[in-house]
Amino acid sequence: MTSQDELKRQAAEHAVAEIRDGMVVGLGTGSTAKLAVDAIGRRVREEGIRILGIPTSERTAAQAAGLGIPLTDFGAHDSIDLTIDGADAVERGTLALIKGLGGALLREKIVASSSRQMTVIVDESKLRGPLGSFCPVPVEVTRFGWQATRRKLAGLCRMAVLRMAAGGETFVTDGGNHIVDCDFGPIADAAAVERSLKSIAGVVETGLFVAIATKVIVASSGGIEVLNRTS
């Protein structure tokens, strides 16, 4: 495990310690969230804690099932007690996030928005600059007319690129959509950018998570820092 992976593991373990018996837990997607799901699986197996998970992607669902974590859905539950997920970038103070580099932003936002609490786990690299300064904003778009949607997105940002999969084909989300990665550079007002993006026909959801995260657990070489939303 690399030093960065170890920091992610520390943040994940800290967050998972907050889970209590009987909770409905949102299970995130991505390399850091995977460590959290592993830790939840250990608590289920070793402590016998009883929880139900709602996964944010098909791969997280498969991981959770393999670890013996019971799964449920929104047909059985109106809300989620706690969601634990990672982020690609975090803005201090507001705790606005960029998510979706892993391709699961739509389900991640549905789950997070339905949660009483969203705890985000990251290593310190995710706070190294203003939001948008070191990673693009993923935007999920319908497959029909994606070219027109991409052109309109390009009018709002410096560059809008259709995401490709590792094999060279166009990336397709679990929901059957495409993703356009939008480079805005440093973002001064994430809420305003999100409103502009969602006004475009063909945009399904954006990777800007504004006023959703309630807590961010940051692991660094100096230890664990807990950030709470201030506005």
N, C-alpha and C positions, 0 to 999 in steps of 0.2 A: 504494500500500500504506500503510495506517495505521500509526501508531507501534506499536500493539499487534500488528498483523500482522507487523511487522518483528521484534518480540521473539520471536513464535512461530517465525518463519523461522530466527532465530539458534539457538533451542533445537533445532529440527528438524535443522539442519545439523550441530550438535554431536553429536547422537545418531547420525545416519547415518554419521558418520565412524568409528564403532565397528564397522560391518559389515565382515566379512572374507569373502574368496573362499570359496565352498563352503557358506556358511551357509544354513539354512532360517530365514526371517524372517517373523514375524507382522506383518501390515500393519494398522494401526489405522484407526479411522473418526472423522471429525470434522474441523473446520477446521484444527486444528494437525496432526493425523495426515496430512491431505491434503498439507500442505507437506513432510512427511517422505517420503511416497510420491513426490512430485515429485522430491525430492533423490535418492532411491534410483534413480529412472528415469534421472536424469542420470549417476549413477555407472555404471549398466549400459550406457548409450549411449556415454559419453565415455571411461570407464576400462576397459570390457569386463569388469567384475566379474561373476562367475557366482554368482548366488544363486537360490533358489526362494522365492516368497512364498506365505503362506497368509492370505488376506484375511478381515477380520472383518465384512464386509457386501457386499451385491451392488454397491453404488456404488463401494466400494473395489476390488472385483474388476474392474469396468469401467474404472476409472481406471488400475489397474496394467496391464491388458491393453493399453490405449491407449498406455502408455509403454514397452511391450516388456519388462515384467518377467514372467519365466516363473512360472506359478502351479502349486501342487501342493495336496495335501490330506492328511488324517490316514489315508487308506487307504494312502498311500505312505510316510508318516513317523510314527513314534511320538511324536516330540517336536519342539520348535522351539528353535533356538539362542538367538534374541533376538527379542522383540516390542517394537516402538516404537509407542506410542499416546499420546493425550492424556488429560486428565482434567478433570472439571468442578470438583473441589475436592480439595485435598490436605491431609492432617494431618501437620505436621512431626513428626519423630521416628519414629513408627510407619509413616509413608508409607501409611496407610489412605487410600483414595480414594472419591470418589463419581464414577461414570461412568453414561452412559446417556441424557443429555439429547439425544444424537443418535439414540437409538432402537436402538442395536446392542449393548446390554449383554450379552445372552445369548452371542452369538458372541464378543464381546470377552472375556468371562470364560473361555469354553472355550479360546480361543487363549492368553490370558495364563496360565491355570493349567497349560497344557501346555508352558510355556516355561522354559528354564533361567535366563533373565534377562528381566525386563520393565523397560524403560527408559521412563519417562513424561516427556513434554515439555509444559511449560506456561509461560505468562507469570506474572509475580508476582501478578496479580489472583486466581489460583486458591488463594492461601494467605492471603487477607486476613482470615480469621476462623476460628473453630472449625468442624469438619466439620458440615455441616447448617445453618449459620447464615445462608448466603446462597444456597443452592440446595436443591431437594428431592431426595429419594432416589427414583429411578425403580425401579419394581417391575414386572417382566414377569409377566403373568397369562394364564391360558387364556381364550379367548373364551367358552367354555361356562361359565356361572355367574359371569362377571366381577362381576356386581352383588353377589352374596353375598361374593365375595372382597374387593371394595372395602369393603364394610361392616365386615368383620373387620379390614382394614387401618386403617380409620378409628378403630377402637377402640384402636389402638396409637400413633396420632400426632395432631397437631393438625388436619390436613386431608389427605384422600386424594382426588385428582381424576383422573378418567379423561382421558387425553391425547387431544386432537383434532388432526387433520391441518390443514394450511393451508386446504384447501378446505371445512372445516367437518364433514367426516366423521370417524368414529373412527379414530385412528391404528392401523395394523397393522404389526407388525414383519416382518422378513424370515422369521422363523419362523412367521408367521401368528398371533401373539398380540397382546394389547393391553398397554398400559403404564398403570399408575396412579402418579402422582407424589405422594409422601408427604412432607409437611412435618413434620419432627420438631423443628425448632429445633436449637440446639447439641446435638451428640451427644457424650456423655462416654465411651461404650463401644461402639464400632462393631461389635465382634464379637458383643456381646450383642444388639444391635439386629438384626443379620443373622440370628442364630439364631431370634429371635422371628418375624421376617418369614417365614423359610423353614419354620416350623412350621405355617403356614396352608395348608390345602388350596386348590389353585388357583394358588399362587405358583410360577412356573417358575424365576425367578432374580431376584436383587436387584442394584442398582447399587452396593452397598457392596463394595469390593474390599479385603479385609483380609489382610495378610501375603502379598501377591502381588507388588506392585511392589518391585523391588530397588534402583532408583535413580530419582531425579527430577531432571531438568535444568530449572532455573528461569532464564528470561531476564528481566532487569530493566534499567532505565536505567543501572544500575551495572555491568552485565556478566552473565556466566554464573555461576550458583551450582549446584553439584552436591550433592544431598542423598542420603545413604545411609541405609537402614533401621537403626534402633538397637535395635529390639525387635520 
